[in-house]
Amino acid sequence: MKSRRTALSLACLALAACLSPALAGEAMPFSATAFEAAQKSGKPILVEVSAPWCPICKTQTPILAKLAAEPRFKDLQIFDIDFDSQKELLRQLNVRMQSTLIAYKGATETGRSVGETQPEWIEGLLEKTL
């Protein structure tokens, strides 16, 4: 009986971890439900299209992490889309390349960049979400 309760508890914890949103500034896998909820709440949003093999994406990651840690971006929600496996989503968002960053203020797209690695330019894009 104890092992059954332990297994049930672990399953509940795992489910809660999957359903809970990432902390602001932390990238989380794109979920249509979470994205729509963030849009409806008017939150600042960044959609990051990346691929594990992409050197530009690897350059963008620490820049985004540093900026997201700043107090002014405390409410920023970052959604990650995998370029290799989420092709339908790429079509819906009109994305043609990995390393694409799309900024939203609520439901309104406020900016987009492709292949940008200059911290100042990425910062400018994030500021459009505020």
Secondary structure, DSSP 8 states (H G I E B T S, - for coil): -HHHHHHHHHHHHHHHHHHS---TTSEEE--HHHHHHHHHTT-EEEEEEE-TT-HHHHHHHHHHHHHHTSGGGTT-EEEEEETTT-HHHHHHTT--SSSEEEEEETTEEEEEEES---HHHHHHHHHTT-
